[in-house]
Amino acid sequence: MKITEVLRQDRLLLSFEVFPPKTDTAFASVKNATEEMARLRPSFMSVTYGAGGGTSRYTLDIARNIKERYGVPTLAHLTCVSSSKETVHARIREIIDAGIENVMALRGDLTPELEASDRSKWDYRHAAELVRELKESGADLCIGGACYPEIHPESPNQKEDIRYLKEKVEAGCEFLTTQMFFDNNLLYNFLYKIREAGVTVPVIPGVMPITNANQVARAVKLSGSFMPVRFKSLVDKFGSSPAAMMQAGIAYATDQIIDLYANGIKNVHVYSMNKPEVAAAIRRNLSDIVG
């Protein structure tokens, strides 16, 4: 099932994101974790793609297993940073051969090596170019993209960021998933601005449950996310106790999700960090809310 079809369902939905293993030896444990989450019957599951394609060979294995064994629609991430057109077209064929109908088209993270390379020689420098390539390939794929309620770290300002986002949608992006955020008002303000700019495709909010204090610094580094005082107080109070921090982080994420549903959002995407216990706890907290 295509994500656009999933989003047309008249009920509240919850989806999960997982990431593939970095090594062969970790494959079995990651596969088991993703299967535990698939048993929770999410609306779909997305499988990420390593920086520079580092873990790409596992992405389709995980996505195909979830779809074939549990019937859960899957979304395979595809990055284009430093990739040639030949490589991208080969990966498109692999996605189709795996029976995957949905692709998240991303530029990809810049590793230190990529940062130092000559970008003028790249076939793709922006996600919009990959979206356009996917669309022009003729492949029957539902194409998603990323968006940033708090502005992309490399954008000079939000107005410019939204201009690039609109370009990506006009290239063929059919839905958007947001970077993590911890203050829902930032999302509501962002949605108002992009709708005013003419971006009308569905937007799926992405929520990351912070279940240990060390995740806070990583989250800020990755996304530049604003941390509300309420959230900082939670970490200050419970961060030294792993069990308490996990419970408090799940409660905070659940509260975020309920508020999003109450304000008209139909599908929330949880960055589950391959933790089935976290996904299951959130699903239990929403047992009478999510279909």
N, C-alpha and C positions, 0 to 999 in steps of 0.2 A: 504494500500500500504506500502511496506517495504521501509525504508530509502534508501537502496542501489538502489532501482528502482527510487525513487525520484531523486537521484543524477545523474542518467543516462540521465535525460531529457536535451535536447539541448537548454537550455535557462538559464538566470540568475535568481536566486531564493533567497527568503528571508524567514527565519523561526523565530519563537518566542519561548522563554521559559517563563513559568509561574510557580508559586508555589502554593500548596494547602493551605487552611486556617489552622490556628492553633486551632481554636475552632468552635463548631457547629454554634454559632451565626454569625460568619464571613463567613460562607459557601455561603450564597446567594450573598453577594457582590463580592466575589471572582469568583463565577460562572458567574455572569453578566460581570465582567471584562474580563474573558477568552473568553466569547462568543463574546464580542465586537471585540476582536483581531481575533477570528476565522472568523468573517465576512470580514476581510481584505484579506482573501484567501491566507494565508501563505503556503509555500511548505509543512511544517509540524509544529507541536507544541509539545514541550517537557514539561512534568510535573514533577517537582522535588519531592524529598522524604526527609522528615525531618531527622535531625541528630538522629541517633539511632532508626530510624523508627517512630519518634514522630508524624508525620502527615501522615503516610503511608496509613491510612484507607481512606483518601480523594483523594489520587493520582489517583486511578483508576476511582473514580466517575467523576472527572474532565476530565480525558483523554477519557473516554467512551462517555461522553456528547458531547465533541468537535467532536469526530469522527462520532457518530450516528446522531447528529443534523445538523452538517455543512459539513460532508464529508471530514474533514481535517485529514490527517494521523497524528497519535499521537505516541509519544515516552514516555514511562513510565520509570521513574528512579527507580532503585532497588539497595539498599545498603545491604552490608553483614556484616558490622562491628558488632561484638558480637552476630550475629544471628547463630542459630543452622541450621544444614542441613535440619532438618524437617521443620523449619520455612521458609527457602528459597524455598523448594519444594512446600510448601503450597501457597506461594506467586506466584510462577510460574503458578500454577493451576489457581489462581485467575486472573492473567493477561490473560491467554488463555481464560478463561470463559468470560472475559470482551470483547473479540474480539480484543485485542491489539496485534499487530504484531511486535512491536519494543520495545526493552529494552535497557536502558542505564545502564550498569553494573558498579557500583562504590563501592569502599570500604566504603565510607561514612565519614563524619566528626567525629572527636573524641571529644565528650563532656568531661568536666572535670571528670565526673564519669567514663567514659570509659578509659580516660588517666590513672586513678589510679587503674584500674582493672588488673587482671592477664591475659595477652594476650595469654599465653601458653595454656589456656583452651578454646580459641576461635576455632571454626571450620574453620573460614576464617580470614586471616590477611591481604590479598592483593586482589585487584580487579581481578587479573589474575585468582585467585582461583574461584571466582564467575563466571567469563567468562567460565572457563573450566566446571564448574558445569552446567551452562545453556546449553552449547554445548552437554554435555554428557547426559542431561536429555531427549534428543530426541524431545524437543519442537521446533516447526517450528517458531522460532523467529529470527529476525534480531538484532544482538547484537552490541551495540556501547560502546565506552569507552571514558574516558577523557584523555587529554594530556596538557602539560604545556610548552608553548613557552619560559617561563622564569624560568623553572625548578620547580619541585614539592618542596614545602617548607621543606619536610622531606628528600629530596635527598641530598647526600653529594656533588654531582656535576652533570653537565648535561650529561656527558658520561654515568654515572651510571643510570641516569633517563631514558635515551633513551634505555638502555639495558633492563630495566624493562618494558618499553613501548613495545619493540619488543616481549618480553615474553608474554605480554597481547594479542598482535595481533596474535601470533602463537597459543595461547590458543583458538582463535576463534572470536576475535573482528573484525568486518567487516567495521567499520568506526570509526572515532575519532572526538570529538568536543573539541576545545581548551578552556582553561581558558581565562578569559578576558585579554586583553592587550590594550595598548594605543599608541603603536609605531609599525606600520606595518612592519618596517624593522626587528624587533625581530621575527615576524612570518616567514618572508621570509628566514631568516637565519636558523630558527628552521626546516622549511620544507626541506631545503637543507641538513641539518645534518641527519634528520631521513631517507630521501630517500637514502643517502649514506650508512646508516646503514641497509638498506633493508626493511624498513617499507613503504609499497606501498599502503596501504588502503586509501580511501578518507579521507581528513582532512577538517572539517568544522570550519572556524574561528568563535570565539565567541566575540561579541562586546557589551560592556555595555555603554549605553548613561548615562553620569553623569549629572543629571538635578538639583542637589542641592549640595551645598558645603560640606554638612555633609557626602555625599556619598564617598567623596575622601578618608577620613581616613578609612572608612569601607572597601573600595575596596583594599587599600594598606594592611590592616590587613588580609583580606581574602586571597589575592592572592600574596601579595608581589610585585604587579605590578610596573614597572618603569613608572614614570610620566614625559613625555617630558617637556622641558622648555615651549614649545608652549602651552601645556595643562595647566601647572601651571599658566602661564600668564592669560589664559582665566579665571581660577577660581579666581585669585587675582582681576581681573577687574570686573567680573560680579557676583561673589559669594554672595555678599550682597543683590542682587536683585533677588528674586525667579523667577520672570517672565523672566528677562534677562538671568539668569543662565540656565533656562530650554531651552530657544531658542538657546543659545550658545552651550550647551551640545548636543542638537539634531543636530546642524550644524556640530559639531566636529565628532560625530558618523557617520553622513551621509558622510562626507568627507573621513573618514576611509573606509567605505563600498565601496564607488565609487573607491577608490584607489585599494582595494582588487579585485573588479571586473575587473578593467583595467589590473591587473596583473595575470589574469588567474583563479581567484577563481570563482566558479559557484554558491555556496550557502553560504550565511552568516547568522549566527545564532545570534539573538538579545536577550540579557538578559533584558527583558522588565520590570521586577520588578512589574508585574501585573498592569502596567499603560497603558491602551488602548490609551490614548491621545498621549503618546510618540510613541507607535508603529504606530499609524495612521499618525503622523507627518513625521516619517521616510519613511513610505510607500508613502506618498504624494511627498516627496522630490525625490523619485526614480520612480515616476509614468511612465516615459518614458524609464526607464532602466530595471526595473524588469518585467518579463513576468506575 
